[in-house]
């Protein structure tokens, strides 16, 4: 594990303390191109980051928090302040994984200067190592601008959730030859602009395979291909917190069912006056 725990006697909670482990760096991630696949999951809270950190190379503080944490209909309403709060939590809960934070919609598209101001503020507020932004060739100058000023950038091509209104939904992209060619060209442009890694989301598999072959940076697939240099999933989807998920999600647990079962057991004991019991009560001193 990348953390050890000390018991706070005032609150009876275990707090993480750093163990001697060096956090992964952007160059270390880039060097994994073509090697052992990179593991990335989303994390939005301290405790989840603590649990995922020993198993992940990267933690993504995704703007998907708008939907899975705040119940918003899309990622569009997510603000810089929301990203900063959750980004700082994920950084505090991790000591090994490289933390990447999403740039929310409207925080970077206007100009490279706007993007730099937003990205610099996010990194200062959170301690994250890099930002992620969506878009292809049109965003390449912005990616280059940020990198030249010391801000590592992860790209994101294919199905880009922030463009859901333009795309008309979350269907897989690249089914036509023209769209496949554009996604590939977008990926190459972002890689040539200097992105240290790139998420490829929701595309037909041959596109992901071709992009992975063409670009020099690692590709991180989500609904793309096992041939990518790594994979990412939204943690809530992977754990089975929701009844419906995208086709590309594999559920590794059914946490929602287990939470419901535990809550039902608690409710039953409370109503039967079986909780709290002797083990949860304080006896008077003699």
C-alpha distance (Angstrom), angle and dihedral (degrees) to the residues before:
residue distance angle dihedral
X1 . . .
X2 3.77 . .
X3 3.80 94.0 .
X4 3.76 138.4 49.5
X5 3.79 124.0 -159.2
X6 3.78 136.3 -129.8
X7 3.78 121.9 -162.4
X8 3.79 116.6 -119.7
X9 3.81 101.2 -147.0
X10 3.80 91.9 -162.5
X11 3.79 93.6 61.1
X12 3.82 102.4 16.6
X13 3.79 88.8 -128.2
X14 3.78 126.1 133.6
X15 3.78 111.3 -124.6
X16 3.82 122.5 -160.5
X17 3.77 119.9 -115.3
X18 3.79 123.0 -170.2
X19 3.78 117.5 -96.4
X20 3.80 119.6 -154.3
X21 3.77 99.6 -84.2
X22 3.76 129.4 126.2
X23 3.79 116.0 -127.9
X24 3.79 115.3 -121.2
X25 3.79 115.3 -103.1
X26 3.80 134.7 -143.9
X27 3.85 92.3 -106.0
X28 3.81 89.7 50.2
X29 3.79 90.4 53.9
X30 3.80 93.1 46.8
X31 3.81 90.1 50.2
X32 3.81 89.5 61.1
X33 3.82 91.3 72.6
X34 3.80 106.6 132.8
X35 3.80 92.3 2.2
X36 3.79 134.7 91.4
X37 3.82 107.3 -17.2
X38 3.79 116.1 -98.4
X39 3.80 118.1 -119.7
X40 3.80 119.3 -144.4
X41 3.80 132.3 169.4
X42 3.78 132.4 170.1
X43 3.80 120.0 -103.6
X44 3.79 127.6 -176.3
X45 3.81 104.2 167.4
X46 3.79 138.3 49.6
X47 3.79 95.5 -114.4
X48 3.78 95.7 48.2
X49 3.80 90.1 47.5
X50 3.81 89.5 52.2
X51 3.79 91.4 53.3
X52 3.80 96.2 44.8
X53 3.80 98.6 40.4
X54 3.83 98.1 82.9
X55 3.80 91.3 52.8
X56 3.80 103.1 40.5
X57 3.78 135.1 73.0
X58 3.80 90.9 -159.9
X59 3.78 135.8 19.7
X60 3.78 116.5 -153.5
X61 3.78 119.0 -152.4
X62 3.78 91.8 -156.0
X63 3.78 128.1 -165.7
X64 3.81 82.6 -126.4
X65 3.80 81.8 92.6
X66 3.80 85.1 85.0
X67 3.78 89.4 70.5
X68 3.81 104.4 28.6
X69 3.82 98.1 39.7
X70 3.80 105.2 25.6
X71 3.81 102.0 28.3
X72 3.79 93.9 -124.4
X73 3.83 118.8 159.3
X74 3.82 93.6 -120.8
X75 3.79 142.2 -10.0
X76 3.82 91.9 -92.5
X77 3.85 97.5 93.2
X78 3.82 94.3 50.2
X79 3.81 113.2 120.9
X80 3.78 134.8 -151.2
X81 3.80 88.7 -113.6
X82 3.80 91.8 56.2
X83 3.80 91.0 49.8
X84 3.80 91.6 47.8
X85 3.80 94.4 51.6
X86 3.79 94.5 50.4
X87 3.80 93.8 37.8
X88 3.79 91.2 56.7
X89 3.81 90.1 49.2
X90 3.82 92.4 52.4
X91 3.79 91.8 48.8
X92 3.81 91.8 49.8
X93 3.78 90.1 51.8
X94 3.81 97.2 50.2
X95 3.79 136.9 64.5
X96 3.79 104.0 167.3
X97 3.80 112.6 35.2
X98 3.77 123.2 76.8
X99 3.82 107.2 -114.9
X100 3.80 118.1 -138.4
X101 3.81 121.1 -172.3
X102 3.79 126.6 -155.9
X103 3.78 120.4 -121.9
X104 3.83 104.7 -132.0
X105 3.79 124.5 -128.1
X106 3.79 112.6 -76.7
X107 3.80 95.0 19.9
X108 3.80 98.9 95.6
X109 3.81 113.7 11.0
X110 3.81 98.7 85.6
X111 3.80 97.6 68.2
X112 3.81 142.8 -29.5
X113 3.78 87.7 -103.5
X114 3.80 91.8 56.1
X115 3.80 89.4 47.7
X116 3.80 91.5 51.9
X117 3.79 92.6 49.5
X118 3.81 91.6 49.9
X119 3.80 95.3 43.4
X120 3.80 94.6 46.1
X121 3.81 90.4 50.3
X122 3.81 92.2 49.2
X123 3.80 93.5 49.7
X124 3.80 91.8 47.3
X125 3.80 92.5 48.6
X126 3.79 96.7 45.3
X127 3.79 111.3 25.6
X128 3.82 89.3 -129.2
X129 3.80 117.0 153.6
X130 3.80 101.0 -136.1
X131 3.79 145.8 6.2
X132 3.78 130.1 -128.4
X133 3.77 124.1 -145.6
X134 3.78 133.4 -179.3
X135 3.79 127.3 -126.0
X136 3.76 143.6 70.1
X137 3.79 135.9 -121.8
X138 3.80 92.6 -17.8
X139 3.81 89.4 61.5
X140 3.81 96.2 44.1
X141 3.84 94.0 94.5
X142 3.80 89.3 52.1
X143 3.81 91.7 49.8
X144 3.81 89.9 50.8
X145 3.82 91.3 46.7
X146 3.80 92.4 53.4
X147 3.78 95.2 45.1
X148 3.80 92.2 49.6
X149 3.81 86.9 56.4
X150 3.78 96.1 50.7
X151 3.80 102.6 -94.1
X152 3.83 115.1 126.0
X153 3.79 112.9 -138.8
X154 3.78 131.9 -156.3
X155 3.82 113.1 -159.5
X156 3.80 128.5 -141.8
X157 3.82 124.0 -156.6
X158 3.78 138.4 165.3
X159 3.78 113.3 36.8
X160 3.80 101.9 22.1
X161 3.83 109.5 -170.8
X162 3.79 94.2 -156.8
X163 3.82 87.7 63.6
X164 3.81 93.3 53.1
X165 3.81 92.4 120.8
X166 3.80 91.0 53.9
X167 3.80 94.9 41.9
X168 3.80 93.3 46.0
X169 3.78 96.1 -129.6
X170 3.78 144.8 -21.6
X171 3.81 100.5 -66.3
X172 3.79 119.3 139.9
X173 3.79 114.2 -85.0
X174 3.78 132.2 -136.1
X175 3.78 101.5 45.6
X176 3.78 92.2 131.6
X177 3.79 122.7 62.4
X178 3.79 92.5 -122.2
X179 3.79 94.1 51.4
X180 3.81 91.8 45.4
X181 3.79 90.3 52.9
X182 3.81 91.5 49.1
X183 3.81 93.8 50.1
X184 3.80 90.5 49.6
X185 3.81 91.8 48.2
X186 3.80 90.1 48.1
X187 3.79 91.4 52.7
X188 3.80 92.8 49.1
X189 3.82 90.8 49.3
X190 3.79 92.8 51.3
X191 3.80 91.9 46.9
X192 3.80 92.3 48.8
X193 3.81 89.2 50.0
X194 3.80 86.9 62.9
X195 3.81 108.0 -97.0
X196 3.81 108.9 166.3
X197 3.82 91.6 -146.4
X198 3.78 139.0 -4.2
X199 3.80 136.9 -142.5
X200 3.82 114.6 -140.6
X201 3.79 109.3 -163.4
X202 3.78 134.1 -171.2
X203 3.80 101.7 -14.1
X204 3.80 133.1 137.1
X205 3.77 107.0 -89.7
X206 3.83 101.4 -111.7
X207 3.81 89.5 61.5
X208 3.80 92.2 56.3
X209 3.79 91.5 46.8
X210 3.81 91.6 50.6
X211 3.80 94.3 46.2
X212 3.80 91.3 48.9
X213 3.80 88.7 53.0
X214 3.81 94.2 47.2
X215 3.80 105.1 44.1
X216 3.77 127.2 71.4
X217 3.79 96.4 -143.9
X218 3.81 125.3 75.9
X219 3.79 116.2 -89.8
X220 3.80 120.1 -140.5
X221 3.79 113.4 -155.4
X222 3.77 129.3 -148.8
X223 3.77 109.8 170.2
X224 3.80 88.5 -11.0
X225 3.82 121.1 92.4
X226 3.80 142.6 -49.7
X227 3.81 84.5 -125.3
X228 3.81 89.6 74.0
X229 3.79 117.5 105.2
X230 3.80 90.9 -110.8
X231 3.79 145.1 -10.6
X232 3.80 137.4 -121.9
X233 3.80 133.1 -168.7
X234 3.78 134.6 176.4
X235 3.80 104.0 -102.1
X236 3.81 94.2 -135.9
X237 3.80 91.1 54.6
X238 3.79 93.6 46.0
X239 3.80 91.7 50.8
X240 3.80 94.4 48.8
X241 3.79 99.2 -112.3
X242 3.80 92.9 145.6
X243 3.79 132.7 52.7
X244 3.79 94.6 -135.5
X245 3.78 127.2 41.9
X246 3.78 137.9 164.7
X247 3.80 119.7 -81.2
X248 3.79 91.5 -108.0
X249 3.82 94.0 59.8
X250 3.78 119.9 99.9
X251 3.80 114.2 -161.7
X252 3.78 111.9 -136.3
X253 3.80 93.9 -179.2
X254 3.80 142.6 5.9
X255 3.78 99.6 -125.0
X256 3.81 94.5 157.5
X257 3.80 91.0 60.5
X258 3.79 92.2 46.9
X259 3.80 92.4 49.6
X260 3.79 90.7 49.6
X261 3.81 91.4 48.9
X262 3.80 92.2 49.5
X263 3.81 92.3 47.2
X264 3.82 90.4 50.1
X265 3.81 91.1 51.3
X266 3.80 90.9 49.1
X267 3.80 92.1 48.5
X268 3.80 91.6 50.0
X269 3.81 92.9 51.2
X270 3.80 92.6 47.4
X271 3.80 92.0 51.0
X272 3.81 90.5 47.3
X273 3.83 90.8 48.3
X274 3.81 87.8 -121.9
X275 3.80 91.4 124.2
X276 2.93 127.6 94.1
X277 3.77 95.9 37.8
X278 3.81 132.1 179.5
X279 3.81 92.4 -75.7
X280 3.81 91.5 58.4
X281 3.81 98.2 45.2
X282 3.81 133.2 84.2
X283 3.80 116.7 -124.3
X284 3.81 120.2 -148.5
X285 3.79 116.3 -102.7
X286 3.78 117.1 -109.1
